[in-house]
Amino acid sequence: MKEAVSTIVILACMLMIPGVSCAQIYNQTCQSAEYARMVNRNAATDAADITVYNPAGLVDLAPGFHLNISNQIWVRRPSHTFTDPLGTGRLRFENEGVDWFIPSLHAVYSTSRWSVFGAVYIPGGGAAVDYPDGSYSTRALGAAVIGEDGPAYIAYKDITNERLKGSSRYVAASVGGACRVSEQVSLALGVRTISVYNTIQAGVTLTRGWLGPLTPDIPLIVSIEERGQGTGGVFGIQITPVDRVNIALHVESPVRLNLETRIRSKDTISKDAGLFRDGQKLRRDFPGMLGLGASFQITDKIRGEVNVNYWFQKAVDWGETHEGEDISDLAGDSWSVGLAGACEVLPRLELSLGMLYTVYDWGDKDAYYNANLGAIEVFYADDLMVGFGFGYALHPRVKVNLGTGIILYRDETIQTPVGAVKVENTSSTAIVAGMNCSF
């Protein structure tokens, strides 16, 4: 009897999930404390973190070695609400994870004519989710198994021990160089390797079997990790048309990624149900992007910057749905625009404030989220990021920076097979501390 019920459960799981993939890649633009306090750095020339924002501007750093190190702490509290498909009423689940360690390191050796650089940072993902009491995905699994339309409803009356936990890290290592081709123009060229490590841990337990001891509780556990690596190029150009005005462009090529799945030993359902296969490879390319910025030294103590970023998500391969639709087309491209200002209020102290508005240009938002396991739990929507903070020079060659970024999201409603799911991201907060040193 137990073997027969287990077979039914496996079949139910296969029917429940229309597609298996990671959620949309979150393009992480915050790579330093300087960025956190301005959220616009595409035309900056004042610190080593511009290896990822304006590599061509590295020739404007003072001759010598420059080192920039930062760490980010992110607090995210997205929640989602929906009507329980098992008939208990409205349910609300909230993420309880905190990301304590999102580091970045940038190193530069510069002369007046050329520079070389290296960096390690996290351009995508960087977040963890933790739903200890379950979520939309775990509840939908329960409904697929024991609901009125589920093939196991005759055997079990309830589910318990719902939980979902996951993390995503896209770690980039880049090297390259920049050179000044004239007094007004400089160029940069580099390569970067992106290494990916994603994990998913989720589960529910079928309980209260109709036949008592003949239908014992059955735990359904998903526990997998995904790894992959790829290489791409970086190009930058900076133009200084007039004194106190700087214009810069940098381009990052797409990076081809095949993520290999590893099913952990405690996983009880993925292999038999076909949710994941050990050793299977899924395409999840990292999208190319274009960043454009202009900075203006308005006075000796006041400067401003405007930025535009664009991510070419539709041009990469994120696999297909069961209906043959390209998942990257369902996601669409994304872009952002920003404005920032900084003021030297004391000889060693600079205060700054910036804003960045990001748009997700969905092709079919509902279809995208229904085709990706766990996507609703890490939902992203159009948002406004406000960054503010300060930089203080402890020494002519040592500057500390502290920035706080607050992201305000739009609420959204996703139509799913179990009904409408309302997602409330409320806000996310980052505290970023760092130091820039020169030798």
Stockholm file with secondary structure:
# STOCKHOLM 1.0

chainA/1-439         MKEAVSTIVILACMLMIPGVSCAQIYNQTCQSAEYARMVNRNAATDAADITVYNPAGLVDLAPGFHLNISNQIWVRRPSHTFTDPLGTGRLRFENEGVDWFIPSLHAVYSTSRWSVFGAVYIPGGGAAVDYPDGSYSTRALGAAVIGEDGPAYIAYKDITNERLKGSSRYVAASVGGACRVSEQVSLALGVRTISVYNTIQAGVTLTRGWLGPLTPDIPLIVSIEERGQGTGGVFGIQITPVDRVNIALHVESPVRLNLETRIRSKDTISKDAGLFRDGQKLRRDFPGMLGLGASFQITDKIRGEVNVNYWFQKAVDWGETHEGEDISDLAGDSWSVGLAGACEVLPRLELSLGMLYTVYDWGDKDAYYNANLGAIEVFYADDLMVGFGFGYALHPRVKVNLGTGIILYRDETIQTPVGAVKVENTSSTAIVAGMNCSF
#=GR chainA/1-439 SS CHHHHHHHHHHHHHHHCSCCCCCCCCBCCCCSHHHHTTSCCTTCCSSGGGGTTCGGGGGGSCSEEEEEEEEEEEEECCEEEEECTTSSCEEEEECCCEEEEEEEEEEEEECSSEEEEEEEEEEEEEEEEEETTCCHHHHHHHHHHHSTTSTTTTTEEEEEEEEEEEEEEEEEEEEEEEEESSSSEEEEEEEEEEEEEEEEEEEEEEEEETTGGGSCCEEEEEEEEEEEEEEEEEEEEEECCSTTEEEEEEEECCBCCEEEEEECTTCSSHHHHTSCCTTCEEECCBCEEEEEEEEEECSSSEEEEEEEEEEEGGGSCCCBCTTSCBHHHHHCCEEEEEEEEEEEEETTEEEEEEEEEEEECCSCHHHHHHTSTTTGGGCCCCEEEEEEEEEEEEETTEEEEEEEEEEEECCEEEEETTEEEEEECCEEEEEEEEEEEEC
#=GC SS_cons         CHHHHHHHHHHHHHHHCSCCCCCCCCBCCCCSHHHHTTSCCTTCCSSGGGGTTCGGGGGGSCSEEEEEEEEEEEEECCEEEEECTTSSCEEEEECCCEEEEEEEEEEEEECSSEEEEEEEEEEEEEEEEEETTCCHHHHHHHHHHHSTTSTTTTTEEEEEEEEEEEEEEEEEEEEEEEEESSSSEEEEEEEEEEEEEEEEEEEEEEEEETTGGGSCCEEEEEEEEEEEEEEEEEEEEEECCSTTEEEEEEEECCBCCEEEEEECTTCSSHHHHTSCCTTCEEECCBCEEEEEEEEEECSSSEEEEEEEEEEEGGGSCCCBCTTSCBHHHHHCCEEEEEEEEEEEEETTEEEEEEEEEEEECCSCHHHHHHTSTTTGGGCCCCEEEEEEEEEEEEETTEEEEEEEEEEEECCEEEEETTEEEEEECCEEEEEEEEEEEEC
//
